[in-house]
Amino acid sequence: MKNTEILFETESKEAESYFYGANTKSGFILTPDGLIGESGCNIKVYIKGGPGTGKSALIRRFAARAEELGYGVTYYYCSFDPSSLDSAVAQKGDKRICVCDATEPHAADPEYPGAVSFTFDVSEFFDVGALRLYRDEIFVHTARKKDSFDRAYACLHAAGEVLSALDSLLDGCTDTEKLEKFASRTASRYKAEGGVRKVIVSAHTMTGAVRLDTLRRKAERVYSVTDTLGISRAVIPALYRAFAARGVGCDVALSPLDGSVDAIFIRDEKVLYTKDPGASVINGERFAVRDAGSRRARIRFFKKCVASLTGEALKCLSSASPYHFELEKIFSKNVDFVSSTEAFDKRVVSLL
């Protein structure tokens, strides 16, 4: 991956797979997807435990059993290590069960303990005496990992500030009235049925910038908004506002940097609007004002700054991975996985 470009590499996962959160200009944010909230669940299980203690494996065990029993399962991957699961939601009829990793950076506790949620704590199965022998190493690796994340977030924050300046510049290049009329006409094609679901399909991770192709695989038609100036950044949000105002049922993919709308999937029609290449092209420059081209050099400069800062953030996240894996090695040697799995099956999997 080139550090001079914001390039998300596509990775195929399960039919319903998203990220549990994102590393953004404001630090880590949790997915706004309403499926994971306690108010929308019959049961929610918060898994506690250190790195390498089998949390992801337990979540996948729950998900696999749920699929065997005929549940529909939504998978949520880790925005630091995209090979690891942070949550799974199993649903069949009116029954919905969510199991999630409740440790940093998404530490959480039950909102309605007993009534809806409870905690499954893997630390019950630690060899605490053995772990104490690694105390100094755990402190050092944790501190160095945190330092890498702090530097990554500083870079992402700076990238976000430059991106705001770029958006301000692009606002002056955009014929807003023409764009809003186009968005309204486009929205009128679709049924006013369903609500908006906000999801995260792209993330800044330790392995680079990754995008899950969940929405693209669902789409039967793809509209690609492209241009050389960058006005596509304004087109997709304008379409979203028009769709939301009309009440069109859609899944909205949020940018992992600033939370802006990156893509829109119309559920009933299976249509995707995106800034990535597609079969049907919408030329964003049709919404440019007459003198927009005179600002091309400044726009290009801001784009390079954003890409460079984002690339540096990715390097910082990558530099955190050795410390993370050293912590995993330490903890994994000192957990009774057999007992924790048996207890998980008894307390959690049995709920399906």
SVG drawing of the C-alpha trace seen along z (x, -y; Angstrom):
<svg xmlns="http://www.w3.org/2000/svg" viewBox="-42 -31 52 59">
<polyline fill="none" stroke="black" stroke-width="0.4" points="0.0,0.0 1.3,-3.4 1.5,-5.9 0.8,-8.8 -2.7,-7.5 -5.7,-6.7 -6.2,-3.2 -8.4,-0.6 -7.7,2.9 -10.7,5.1 -11.0,8.2 -13.8,10.8 -15.5,11.9 -18.8,13.3 -22.0,12.1 -22.7,9.7 -19.4,8.4 -18.4,4.9 -15.9,3.3 -16.8,3.0 -15.2,-0.5 -12.7,-2.7 -9.4,-4.5 -10.3,-8.1 -9.2,-11.7 -11.0,-11.7 -9.5,-8.5 -11.3,-5.2 -15.1,-5.3 -17.5,-2.4 -19.7,-1.4 -23.1,-3.3 -24.8,-0.2 -27.9,0.2 -27.7,4.0 -25.2,4.1 -26.9,1.9 -28.6,3.4 -31.9,1.7 -32.1,3.8 -30.9,7.1 -32.6,9.8 -29.3,10.7 -25.9,9.0 -22.7,10.7 -19.6,8.6 -16.3,10.6 -13.4,9.4 -9.8,10.5 -6.4,9.5 -4.8,9.9 -4.3,13.5 -6.9,14.9 -9.2,16.3 -11.9,13.7 -12.1,13.6 -12.1,17.5 -15.0,17.6 -17.0,15.1 -16.3,17.1 -17.4,20.3 -20.7,18.6 -21.2,17.4 -20.5,20.8 -23.0,22.5 -25.6,19.9 -25.3,20.5 -25.6,24.2 -28.9,23.5 -30.3,21.4 -29.6,17.9 -28.5,15.1 -25.2,13.8 -23.6,10.4 -19.8,10.3 -17.9,7.3 -14.1,7.3 -11.3,5.6 -10.2,2.2 -6.6,2.8 -6.2,6.5 -8.8,7.2 -8.2,11.0 -9.8,10.9 -13.5,10.7 -14.7,8.1 -18.4,9.0 -21.1,11.2 -24.8,10.7 -27.1,13.7 -30.7,13.2 -33.6,15.5 -37.1,14.1 -37.5,11.7 -34.5,13.1 -31.3,11.3 -28.1,12.1 -24.9,10.0 -21.5,11.1 -18.7,8.6 -15.2,7.9 -15.5,5.4 -11.8,4.6 -9.8,1.5 -10.2,-0.4 -13.9,0.5 -14.1,1.2 -17.7,1.4 -19.9,2.8 -23.5,3.9 -26.1,1.2 -28.9,3.4 -27.1,6.1 -29.2,9.2 -32.2,7.8 -30.4,7.8 -26.7,8.3 -23.9,9.9 -20.1,10.3 -18.1,13.3 -14.6,12.7 -11.8,14.8 -9.5,13.6 -11.3,16.2 -9.2,18.8 -5.8,17.0 -2.8,18.4 -2.4,15.2 0.7,16.3 2.5,17.0 1.3,13.8 2.8,11.8 6.2,13.0 5.7,11.1 4.7,7.9 7.5,5.7 7.3,7.1 3.5,6.5 4.0,2.9 6.7,2.2 4.8,3.7 1.5,2.0 3.2,-1.4 5.0,-1.0 1.8,0.1 -0.1,-2.9 2.7,-5.2 2.3,-3.9 -1.4,-4.4 -1.0,-7.9 1.2,-8.8 -1.2,-7.2 -4.1,-9.2 -2.1,-12.4 -1.5,-11.8 -5.1,-10.9 -6.2,-14.1 -3.9,-16.2 -5.2,-14.5 -8.7,-15.2 -8.0,-18.9 -6.5,-19.1 -9.4,-17.2 -11.8,-19.8 -9.8,-22.5 -10.0,-20.6 -13.8,-20.3 -14.1,-24.0 -12.1,-24.6 -14.3,-22.1 -17.5,-23.8 -16.4,-26.9 -15.9,-24.8 -19.4,-23.2 -22.6,-24.4 -24.7,-23.4 -28.1,-24.2 -27.4,-22.0 -26.1,-19.2 -29.1,-19.3 -31.6,-19.2 -29.7,-16.2 -29.8,-14.4 -33.5,-15.1 -34.3,-13.8 -32.2,-10.7 -33.9,-10.0 -37.4,-10.3 -36.6,-7.1 -36.7,-5.0 -39.4,-3.9 -39.8,-5.8 -39.6,-2.6 -37.2,-1.8 -34.7,-3.6 -31.0,-4.4 -28.4,-2.0 -24.9,-3.3 -22.0,-0.9 -18.2,-0.9 -16.7,1.2 -13.3,-0.5 -10.6,-0.8 -7.0,-2.0 -5.4,1.2 -2.0,2.6 -1.9,4.3 -2.8,1.2 -6.0,-0.4 -8.6,2.3 -12.1,2.3 -14.6,5.1 -16.5,5.6 -19.8,6.4 -21.9,3.7 -20.4,4.2 -21.1,7.9 -24.8,7.2 -25.2,4.7 -26.7,5.6 -25.9,2.2 -23.1,-0.2 -23.0,-4.0 -19.5,-5.4 -19.1,-9.1 -15.8,-10.1 -13.9,-13.3 -10.4,-14.7 -11.1,-17.6 -12.7,-15.8 -16.2,-17.1 -17.4,-13.4 -16.8,-14.1 -19.8,-16.4 -21.9,-14.3 -22.2,-11.2 -23.3,-13.1 -25.8,-15.2 -27.3,-11.9 -27.5,-10.6 -29.3,-13.7 -31.9,-13.4 -32.4,-9.6 -32.8,-10.2 -35.2,-13.0 -37.4,-10.8 -37.1,-7.9 -35.3,-5.5 -34.1,-2.4 -30.3,-2.4 -27.1,-1.2 -24.6,-4.1 -20.8,-3.4 -19.0,-6.0 -15.4,-7.2 -12.9,-5.8 -11.2,-9.1 -13.9,-11.7 -17.2,-9.9 -18.4,-11.4 -20.6,-9.3 -18.4,-7.2 -21.0,-5.0 -24.8,-4.3 -26.5,-1.0 -30.2,-1.1 -31.5,2.1 -34.7,2.7 -33.1,2.0 -29.7,3.4 -28.0,0.3 -24.7,-1.1 -23.5,-4.6 -19.7,-4.9 -16.6,-6.8 -14.9,-3.6 -15.0,-2.4 -18.3,-1.0 -20.3,-0.1 -22.3,-3.3 -20.4,-6.6 -21.6,-9.9 -19.1,-12.6 -18.7,-14.8 -17.3,-17.7 -20.7,-18.4 -21.4,-20.1 -18.3,-22.2 -18.6,-26.0 -17.0,-27.7 -13.7,-28.7 -13.2,-25.5 -10.3,-24.4 -8.2,-27.4 -8.0,-25.8 -6.9,-22.4 -3.3,-22.9 -4.4,-23.8 -6.9,-20.8 -4.1,-18.5 -1.8,-19.8 -4.4,-19.2 -5.1,-15.7 -1.4,-14.9 -1.2,-16.1 -4.2,-14.0 -2.7,-10.9 0.7,-11.5 -0.5,-11.9 -2.8,-8.9 0.1,-6.9 2.2,-7.8 -0.7,-6.9 -0.8,-3.4 2.9,-3.1 2.4,-3.9 -0.4,-1.3 1.9,1.2 4.6,0.4 2.2,1.2 1.7,4.8 4.9,6.3 4.1,5.2 0.5,6.4 1.7,9.9 4.2,10.1 1.4,9.4 -0.7,12.1 2.2,14.6 2.4,13.9 -1.3,14.1 -1.9,17.1 0.7,19.2 -1.2,18.5 -4.9,19.2 -6.8,22.4 -8.4,22.4 -10.2,25.7 -12.0,24.5 -12.8,21.1 -14.3,22.7 -16.4,25.2 -17.6,22.3 -18.4,20.2 -20.4,23.0 -22.4,23.5 -23.0,19.8 -23.2,18.2 -23.6,20.7 -26.4,22.5 -28.5,19.3 -29.0,19.9"/>
</svg>
